[in-house]
């Protein structure tokens, strides 16, 4: 008795959804398109968060001035948060803790420190 889960379907070329008859190519195309969309959306959200305080051109410079280590840390944290429920809980708790820590500092000092850091980043 054969197990149906181990059989590989052999659809006709016109049965494969997507622009290519090769399903692996279609999967690659879908992955690239989704990642491009997420990068564009992330870039827009980051600029929107910063533009009200710093203006559109400075916000764009801040986002573009991010260093490679900053980008890698952000990607690693996001991957950890997406991979599992405990990871999501850990990342969420860390973000809440950081926000509460920032709020516990004097507002003026926190704003000045954040401004200095982001303006340095924009000038890179």
KENU-126827 format. One record per atom (N, C-alpha, C): residue number from 1; residue in one letter; x, y, z. Coordinates in steps of 0.02 Angstrom, whole numbers, plus 50000, padded with zeros to 5 digits. Layout:
N
> NUM;a;X;Y;Z
...
***
This chain:
124
> 1;x;50042;49941;50000
> 1;x;50000;50000;50000
> 1;x;50044;50062;50000
> 2;x;50035;50106;49951
> 2;x;50077;50166;49947
> 2;x;50045;50224;49985
> 3;x;50088;50267;50009
> 3;x;50065;50326;50046
> 3;x;50057;50383;49996
> 4;x;49999;50413;49993
> 4;x;49985;50466;49944
> 4;x;50027;50529;49957
> 5;x;50050;50539;50018
> 5;x;50089;50599;50033
> 5;x;50158;50597;50001
> 6;x;50183;50540;49983
> 6;x;50249;50536;49954
> 6;x;50248;50541;49878
> 7;x;50191;50537;49847
> 7;x;50186;50542;49775
> 7;x;50194;50615;49754
> 8;x;50232;50626;49701
> 8;x;50241;50693;49673
> 8;x;50192;50701;49615
> 9;x;50149;50751;49618
> 9;x;50101;50760;49563
> 9;x;50137;50782;49499
> 10;x;50111;50761;49444
> 10;x;50139;50780;49379
> 10;x;50084;50814;49339
> 11;x;50071;50878;49354
> 11;x;50019;50912;49316
> 11;x;50042;50930;49246
> 12;x;49996;50942;49204
> 12;x;50012;50965;49137
> 12;x;50041;51036;49143
> 13;x;50078;51057;49093
> 13;x;50112;51122;49095
> 13;x;50062;51179;49106
> 14;x;50002;51174;49078
> 14;x;49954;51227;49085
> 14;x;49916;51224;49152
> 15;x;49928;51172;49193
> 15;x;49896;51167;49258
> 15;x;49935;51204;49313
> 16;x;49997;51222;49300
> 16;x;50039;51256;49349
> 16;x;50021;51330;49351
> 17;x;50004;51354;49410
> 17;x;49986;51425;49417
> 17;x;50048;51468;49415
> 18;x;50045;51524;49382
> 18;x;50101;51571;49380
> 18;x;50125;51582;49310
> 19;x;50172;51629;49301
> 19;x;50195;51646;49234
> 19;x;50240;51593;49202
> 20;x;50272;51551;49242
> 20;x;50317;51500;49215
> 20;x;50286;51431;49223
> 21;x;50301;51386;49177
> 21;x;50276;51317;49186
> 21;x;50314;51280;49241
> 22;x;50370;51308;49263
> 22;x;50410;51277;49316
> 22;x;50386;51303;49384
> 23;x;50359;51259;49427
> 23;x;50334;51282;49492
> 23;x;50388;51310;49538
> 24;x;50450;51287;49532
> 24;x;50505;51314;49572
> 24;x;50519;51387;49554
> 25;x;50516;51401;49488
> 25;x;50525;51470;49465
> 25;x;50469;51514;49491
> 26;x;50407;51489;49489
> 26;x;50350;51528;49513
> 26;x;50357;51542;49588
> 27;x;50381;51493;49626
> 27;x;50392;51503;49698
> 27;x;50445;51556;49710
> 28;x;50499;51554;49671
> 28;x;50551;51605;49677
> 28;x;50524;51674;49661
> 29;x;50485;51679;49607
> 29;x;50455;51743;49588
> 29;x;50409;51769;49643
> 30;x;50368;51726;49671
> 30;x;50323;51747;49724
> 30;x;50362;51771;49785
> 31;x;50415;51736;49803
> 31;x;50456;51755;49860
> 31;x;50488;51823;49849
> 32;x;50516;51834;49790
> 32;x;50548;51898;49775
> 32;x;50497;51955;49776
> 33;x;50439;51944;49747
> 33;x;50388;51996;49746
> 33;x;50363;52013;49816
> 34;x;50352;51963;49857
> 34;x;50329;51976;49925
> 34;x;50383;52013;49965
> 35;x;50446;51993;49958
> 35;x;50500;52026;49994
> 35;x;50508;52098;49971
> 36;x;50503;52110;49906
> 36;x;50509;52178;49880
> 36;x;50452;52221;49909
> 37;x;50392;52194;49909
> 37;x;50336;52231;49937
> 37;x;50345;52246;50011
> 38;x;50372;52198;50048
> 38;x;50381;52211;50119
> 38;x;50435;52264;50131
> 39;x;50488;52264;50090
> 39;x;50540;52315;50097
> 39;x;50512;52384;50081
> 40;x;50473;52389;50028
> 40;x;50444;52454;50010
> 40;x;50397;52478;50065
> 41;x;50356;52433;50092
> 41;x;50310;52452;50145
> 41;x;50348;52472;50208
> 42;x;50400;52434;50226
> 42;x;50439;52450;50285
> 42;x;50472;52518;50278
> 43;x;50500;52531;50220
> 43;x;50532;52595;50207
> 43;x;50482;52653;50215
> 44;x;50422;52643;50189
> 44;x;50370;52695;50195
> 44;x;50348;52705;50267
> 45;x;50340;52651;50304
> 45;x;50319;52656;50374
> 45;x;50373;52691;50416
> 46;x;50436;52673;50405
> 46;x;50490;52705;50442
> 46;x;50492;52779;50428
> 47;x;50487;52798;50365
> 47;x;50487;52870;50348
> 47;x;50426;52905;50378
> 48;x;50369;52872;50378
> 48;x;50309;52903;50406
> 48;x;50317;52916;50481
> 49;x;50347;52869;50517
> 49;x;50359;52878;50589
> 49;x;50404;52938;50602
> 50;x;50453;52948;50559
> 50;x;50503;53000;50570
> 50;x;50485;53067;50540
> 51;x;50445;53068;50487
> 51;x;50434;53129;50449
> 51;x;50396;53183;50486
> 52;x;50353;53165;50532
> 52;x;50315;53217;50568
> 52;x;50361;53257;50614
> 53;x;50412;53224;50641
> 53;x;50457;53259;50686
> 53;x;50515;53292;50649
> 54;x;50542;53259;50598
> 54;x;50603;53283;50566
> 54;x;50594;53310;50495
> 55;x;50535;53304;50466
> 55;x;50525;53324;50397
> 55;x;50541;53267;50349
> 56;x;50513;53271;50290
> 56;x;50519;53215;50242
> 56;x;50591;53202;50220
> 57;x;50627;53254;50203
> 57;x;50695;53243;50177
> 57;x;50742;53217;50231
> 58;x;50736;53243;50292
> 58;x;50779;53218;50346
> 58;x;50760;53147;50364
> 59;x;50695;53131;50364
> 59;x;50672;53063;50379
> 59;x;50701;53014;50327
> 60;x;50702;53034;50264
> 60;x;50730;52992;50211
> 60;x;50804;52981;50223
> 61;x;50840;53034;50243
> 61;x;50912;53028;50257
> 61;x;50925;52983;50318
> 62;x;50882;52988;50368
> 62;x;50890;52946;50428
> 62;x;50883;52872;50409
> 63;x;50831;52857;50370
> 63;x;50819;52787;50351
> 63;x;50876;52762;50307
> 64;x;50900;52803;50261
> 64;x;50955;52782;50217
> 64;x;51021;52779;50254
> 65;x;51029;52816;50309
> 65;x;51091;52817;50345
> 65;x;51100;52761;50395
> 66;x;51054;52714;50397
> 66;x;51059;52658;50443
> 66;x;51120;52616;50425
> 67;x;51158;52597;50477
> 67;x;51218;52556;50465
> 67;x;51199;52483;50453
> 68;x;51246;52446;50427
> 68;x;51235;52375;50415
> 68;x;51221;52337;50480
> 69;x;51259;52349;50534
> 69;x;51243;52314;50596
> 69;x;51172;52330;50622
> 70;x;51151;52393;50615
> 70;x;51082;52410;50636
> 70;x;51031;52372;50595
> 71;x;51042;52366;50531
> 71;x;50996;52330;50487
> 71;x;50995;52256;50504
> 72;x;51054;52227;50517
> 72;x;51059;52156;50533
> 72;x;51024;52140;50599
> 73;x;51032;52184;50649
> 73;x;50998;52174;50713
> 73;x;50922;52176;50703
> 74;x;50899;52224;50664
> 74;x;50827;52229;50652
> 74;x;50800;52167;50617
> 75;x;50837;52142;50568
> 75;x;50816;52082;50532
> 75;x;50816;52022;50579
> 76;x;50868;52015;50620
> 76;x;50872;51958;50666
> 76;x;50815;51959;50716
> 77;x;50799;52018;50743
> 77;x;50744;52024;50792
> 77;x;50678;52007;50758
> 78;x;50668;52033;50698
> 78;x;50606;52018;50662
> 78;x;50600;51944;50646
> 79;x;50654;51912;50625
> 79;x;50652;51840;50611
> 79;x;50636;51801;50674
> 80;x;50666;51820;50729
> 80;x;50652;51786;50792
> 80;x;50578;51793;50811
> 81;x;50551;51852;50800
> 81;x;50481;51864;50816
> 81;x;50432;51828;50771
> 82;x;50452;51812;50711
> 82;x;50406;51781;50663
> 82;x;50410;51705;50665
> 83;x;50465;51677;50686
> 83;x;50476;51605;50682
> 83;x;50433;51563;50729
> 84;x;50417;51590;50789
> 84;x;50381;51549;50837
> 84;x;50342;51594;50885
> 85;x;50295;51564;50919
> 85;x;50256;51600;50969
> 85;x;50300;51623;51027
> 86;x;50345;51581;51054
> 86;x;50389;51606;51107
> 86;x;50435;51662;51082
> 87;x;50457;51658;51020
> 87;x;50497;51712;50992
> 87;x;50458;51777;50987
> 88;x;50396;51771;50965
> 88;x;50353;51831;50960
> 88;x;50342;51861;51030
> 89;x;50331;51818;51079
> 89;x;50321;51842;51148
> 89;x;50384;51876;51174
> 90;x;50442;51847;51160
> 90;x;50506;51876;51182
> 90;x;50518;51943;51149
> 91;x;50509;51947;51084
> 91;x;50519;52010;51048
> 91;x;50469;52062;51071
> 92;x;50405;52043;51078
> 92;x;50354;52090;51101
> 92;x;50370;52116;51171
> 93;x;50390;52071;51215
> 93;x;50407;52091;51283
> 93;x;50467;52138;51283
> 94;x;50516;52123;51241
> 94;x;50574;52167;51236
> 94;x;50557;52236;51211
> 95;x;50513;52240;51161
> 95;x;50492;52305;51135
> 95;x;50452;52345;51187
> 96;x;50409;52310;51223
> 96;x;50371;52344;51276
> 96;x;50419;52368;51331
> 97;x;50467;52326;51350
> 97;x;50515;52346;51401
> 97;x;50556;52407;51379
> 98;x;50578;52408;51316
> 98;x;50617;52465;51291
> 98;x;50574;52528;51291
> 99;x;50512;52522;51270
> 99;x;50467;52580;51270
> 99;x;50455;52606;51340
> 100;x;50444;52561;51387
> 100;x;50434;52582;51457
> 100;x;50497;52614;51486
> 101;x;50555;52586;51468
> 101;x;50618;52615;51491
> 101;x;50626;52686;51464
> 102;x;50613;52695;51399
> 102;x;50618;52761;51369
> 102;x;50571;52810;51402
> 103;x;50511;52788;51418
> 103;x;50462;52831;51450
> 103;x;50480;52847;51522
> 104;x;50518;52802;51554
> 104;x;50537;52814;51624
> 104;x;50592;52867;51629
> 105;x;50630;52876;51576
> 105;x;50681;52928;51574
> 105;x;50646;52995;51568
> 106;x;50680;53047;51585
> 106;x;50648;53112;51577
> 106;x;50634;53123;51503
> 107;x;50576;53149;51489
> 107;x;50555;53157;51418
> 107;x;50604;53200;51380
> 108;x;50626;53253;51410
> 108;x;50671;53298;51376
> 108;x;50737;53263;51359
> 109;x;50766;53227;51407
> 109;x;50829;53193;51396
> 109;x;50821;53139;51342
> 110;x;50767;53101;51345
> 110;x;50755;53049;51296
> 110;x;50748;53078;51226
> 111;x;50713;53133;51219
> 111;x;50705;53165;51153
> 111;x;50772;53190;51126
> 112;x;50812;53221;51170
> 112;x;50876;53247;51148
> 112;x;50922;53190;51126
> 113;x;50925;53136;51166
> 113;x;50967;53079;51148
> 113;x;50945;53048;51082
> 114;x;50880;53040;51073
> 114;x;50855;53012;51010
> 114;x;50869;53058;50951
> 115;x;50859;53123;50961
> 115;x;50873;53171;50907
> 115;x;50947;53169;50886
> 116;x;50991;53168;50935
> 116;x;51063;53168;50920
> 116;x;51081;53105;50881
> 117;x;51056;53048;50903
> 117;x;51072;52985;50869
> 117;x;51046;52984;50798
> 118;x;50984;53007;50787
> 118;x;50956;53004;50720
> 118;x;50987;53056;50674
> 119;x;51005;53113;50699
> 119;x;51037;53164;50656
> 119;x;51106;53140;50635
> 120;x;51142;53106;50680
> 120;x;51207;53077;50661
> 120;x;51196;53025;50605
> 121;x;51144;52985;50612
> 121;x;51129;52934;50562
> 121;x;51111;52965;50496
> 122;x;51076;53021;50496
> 122;x;51056;53054;50435
> 122;x;51115;53083;50398
> 123;x;51167;53103;50435
> 123;x;51226;53134;50404
> 123;x;51274;53084;50375
> 124;x;51266;53020;50389
> 124;x;51312;52969;50363
> 124;x;51306;52961;50289
***
